[in-house]
Amino acid sequence: MRARINNILIAILTGVLGAWQVLAGSGVIKTNREWKGPAQVVAGLMFIFGGVWLFFHGTLGSGG
């Protein structure tokens, strides 16, 4: 049960970091760096999809 909760928390954190990267890369969130561009948006989407995969894998198990 504890491993399932840890997986869910890591999945949520990964999704939030991916969403932040998408928003910063598209210019919605202002940052001090020149950190905008399609590469950052694609990397953020990969984080989001990875978080979704971790969420389903963590809640449903390896057969999910």
Backbone as a printed PyTorch tensor [residue, N CA C, xyz], in Angstrom:
tensor([[[  0.8160,  -1.1890,   0.0000],
         [  0.0000,   0.0000,   0.0000],
         [  0.8640,   1.2580,   0.0000]],

        [[  1.9570,   1.2270,   0.7830],
         [  2.8280,   2.4040,   0.8490],
         [  3.5140,   2.6610,  -0.4900]],

        [[  3.8940,   1.5940,  -1.1860],
         [  4.5260,   1.7560,  -2.4940],
         [  3.5490,   2.3680,  -3.4910]],

        [[  2.2780,   2.0120,  -3.3890],
         [  1.2690,   2.5760,  -4.2790],
         [  1.1130,   4.0750,  -4.0390]],

        [[  1.1160,   4.4840,  -2.7760],
         [  0.9990,   5.9070,  -2.4510],
         [  2.2250,   6.6640,  -2.9410]],

        [[  3.4100,   6.0780,  -2.7650],
         [  4.6330,   6.7150,  -3.2610],
         [  4.5920,   6.8780,  -4.7740]],

        [[  4.1160,   5.8580,  -5.4820],
         [  4.0210,   5.9520,  -6.9420],
         [  3.0490,   7.0410,  -7.3650]],

        [[  1.9390,   7.1640,  -6.6630],
         [  0.9630,   8.2010,  -7.0050],
         [  1.5520,   9.5870,  -6.7720]],

        [[  2.2610,   9.7690,  -5.6580],
         [  2.8660,  11.0770,  -5.3790],
         [  3.9380,  11.4420,  -6.4060]],

        [[  4.7410,  10.4730,  -6.7980],
         [  5.7630,  10.7260,  -7.8180],
         [  5.1020,  11.0420,  -9.1560]],

        [[  4.0150,  10.3620,  -9.4730],
         [  3.2980,  10.6240, -10.7230],
         [  2.7190,  12.0380, -10.7290]],

        [[  2.1340,  12.4610,  -9.6130],
         [  1.5770,  13.8100,  -9.5450],
         [  2.6810,  14.8460,  -9.6520]],

        [[  3.7960,  14.6270,  -8.9750],
         [  4.9200,  15.5570,  -9.0510],
         [  5.4690,  15.6380, -10.4700]],

        [[  5.5860,  14.5220, -11.1400],
         [  6.0710,  14.5090, -12.5220],
         [  5.1160,  15.2630, -13.4400]],

        [[  3.8110,  15.0690, -13.2480],
         [  2.8320,  15.7880, -14.0590],
         [  2.8670,  17.2850, -13.8230]],

        [[  3.0210,  17.6960, -12.5720],
         [  3.0840,  19.1260, -12.2570],
         [  4.3470,  19.7540, -12.8470]],

        [[  5.4750,  19.0720, -12.7370],
         [  6.7070,  19.5900, -13.3360],
         [  6.6010,  19.6820, -14.8570]],

        [[  5.9570,  18.7050, -15.4620],
         [  5.7520,  18.7580, -16.9060],
         [  4.8420,  19.9070, -17.3050]],

        [[  3.7840,  20.1390, -16.5250],
         [  2.8820,  21.2570, -16.8220],
         [  3.6110,  22.5850, -16.6770]],

        [[  4.4530,  22.7060, -15.6490],
         [  5.2260,  23.9410, -15.4860],
         [  6.1660,  24.1540, -16.6740]],

        [[  6.7850,  23.0930, -17.1360],
         [  7.7110,  23.2200, -18.2530],
         [  6.9770,  23.5980, -19.5360]],

        [[  5.7880,  23.0510, -19.7540],
         [  5.0000,  23.4230, -20.9270],
         [  4.6150,  24.8920, -20.8580]],

        [[  4.1500,  25.3320, -19.7000],
         [  3.7350,  26.7260, -19.5580],
         [  4.9110,  27.6900, -19.6730]],

        [[  6.0550,  27.3340, -19.1090],
         [  7.2360,  28.1870, -19.2170],
         [  7.7880,  28.1760, -20.6410]],

        [[  7.7570,  27.0440, -21.2900],
         [  8.2680,  26.9550, -22.6560],
         [  7.3930,  27.6670, -23.6660]],

        [[  6.0910,  27.7620, -23.3890],
         [  5.2000,  28.4610, -24.3200],
         [  5.0750,  29.9390, -24.0020]],

        [[  5.6650,  30.3940, -22.9020],
         [  5.6720,  31.8070, -22.5790],
         [  4.5270,  32.2570, -21.6880]],

        [[  3.7210,  31.3450, -21.1920],
         [  2.6070,  31.7170, -20.3080],
         [  3.1450,  32.1530, -18.9500]],

        [[  4.1160,  31.4060, -18.4240],
         [  4.7790,  31.7700, -17.1720],
         [  6.0560,  32.5080, -17.5410]],

        [[  6.2190,  33.6920, -16.9900],
         [  7.4160,  34.4900, -17.2770],
         [  8.5790,  34.0010, -16.4210]],

        [[  9.7140,  33.7600, -17.0550],
         [ 10.9250,  33.3520, -16.3530],
         [ 12.0430,  34.3230, -16.6990]],

        [[ 13.1220,  34.2610, -15.9470],
         [ 14.2580,  35.1520, -16.1840],
         [ 15.0970,  34.6980, -17.3680]],

        [[ 14.9710,  33.4740, -17.7490],
         [ 15.8190,  32.9160, -18.8030],
         [ 15.0980,  32.9240, -20.1440]],

        [[ 15.8740,  32.8490, -21.1720],
         [ 15.3040,  32.6600, -22.5080],
         [ 15.0490,  31.1700, -22.6660]],

        [[ 13.9400,  30.7470, -22.1690],
         [ 13.6580,  29.3270, -22.0430],
         [ 12.3770,  28.9810, -22.7640]],

        [[ 12.1920,  29.5700, -23.9230],
         [ 10.9670,  29.3390, -24.6610],
         [ 11.2850,  28.5680, -25.9350]],

        [[ 10.3650,  27.7950, -26.3840],
         [ 10.5630,  27.0890, -27.6240],
         [  9.8550,  25.7600, -27.6550]],

        [[  9.7630,  25.2120, -28.8460],
         [  9.0410,  23.9450, -28.9940],
         [  9.7300,  22.7720, -28.2960]],

        [[ 11.0350,  22.8160, -28.1390],
         [ 11.7240,  21.7020, -27.4760],
         [ 11.3060,  21.6000, -26.0070]],

        [[ 11.1400,  22.7370, -25.3360],
         [ 10.7200,  22.7170, -23.9420],
         [  9.2750,  22.2630, -23.8140]],

        [[  8.4340,  22.6440, -24.7720],
         [  7.0380,  22.2260, -24.7390],
         [  6.9380,  20.7140, -24.9490]],

        [[  7.6910,  20.1940, -25.8880],
         [  7.6760,  18.7440, -26.1430],
         [  8.2270,  17.9900, -24.9330]],

        [[  9.2870,  18.5030, -24.3240],
         [  9.8390,  17.8490, -23.1320],
         [  8.8270,  17.8730, -21.9880]],

        [[  8.1130,  18.9760, -21.8460],
         [  7.0820,  19.0500, -20.8180],
         [  5.9510,  18.0720, -21.0650]],

        [[  5.5560,  17.9210, -22.3160],
         [  4.5110,  16.9510, -22.6470],
         [  4.9760,  15.5270, -22.3560]],

        [[  6.2610,  15.2700, -22.5900],
         [  6.7910,  13.9540, -22.2550],
         [  6.7270,  13.7020, -20.7560]],

        [[  7.0060,  14.7340, -19.9540],
         [  6.8860,  14.6000, -18.5100],
         [  5.4410,  14.3330, -18.1100]],

        [[  4.5020,  15.0470, -18.7280],
         [  3.0910,  14.8590, -18.4000],
         [  2.6470,  13.4420, -18.7430]],

        [[  2.9890,  12.9730, -19.9360],
         [  2.6070,  11.6140, -20.3240],
         [  3.2930,  10.5750, -19.4530]],

        [[  4.5310,  10.8560, -19.0650],
         [  5.2170,   9.9610, -18.1350],
         [  4.5310,   9.9200, -16.7780]],

        [[  4.0520,  11.0720, -16.3120],
         [  3.3100,  11.1110, -15.0570],
         [  2.0100,  10.3490, -15.1330]],

        [[  1.3160,  10.4580, -16.2640],
         [  0.0800,   9.6980, -16.4480],
         [  0.3750,   8.2110, -16.4590]],

        [[  1.4380,   7.8070, -17.1420],
         [  1.8090,   6.3940, -17.1810],
         [  2.1760,   5.8970, -15.7790]],

        [[  2.9390,   6.7050, -15.0390],
         [  3.2940,   6.3070, -13.6750],
         [  2.0600,   6.1900, -12.7870]],

        [[  1.1050,   7.0890, -12.9840],
         [ -0.1160,   7.0400, -12.1830],
         [ -0.8770,   5.7450, -12.4280]],

        [[ -1.0900,   5.4040, -13.7030],
         [ -1.8200,   4.1890, -14.0070],
         [ -1.0370,   2.9420, -13.6100]],

        [[  0.2620,   2.9640, -13.8290],
         [  1.0870,   1.8140, -13.4570],
         [  1.1190,   1.6540, -11.9340]],

        [[  1.1460,   2.7740, -11.2080],
         [  1.1990,   2.7010,  -9.7630],
         [ -0.1030,   2.3030,  -9.1270]],

        [[ -1.2300,   2.6540,  -9.7590],
         [ -2.5240,   2.3200,  -9.1530],
         [ -3.0480,   0.9680,  -9.6250]],

        [[ -2.8460,   0.6290, -10.8840],
         [ -3.3970,  -0.6150, -11.4120],
         [ -2.4180,  -1.7710, -11.3790]],

        [[ -1.1510,  -1.4860, -11.1790],
         [ -0.1360,  -2.5360, -11.1790],
         [  0.4220,  -2.7380, -12.5750]],

        [[  1.2680,  -3.6970, -12.7310],
         [  1.9480,  -3.9120, -14.0100],
         [  0.9910,  -4.4240, -15.0890]],

        [[ -0.1460,  -4.9550, -14.7190],
         [ -1.0970,  -5.4420, -15.7040],
         [ -2.0810,  -4.3790, -16.1850]],

        [[ -1.9550,  -3.1480, -15.6560],
         [ -2.9260,  -2.0980, -15.9540],
         [ -2.7380,  -1.4210, -17.2130]]])
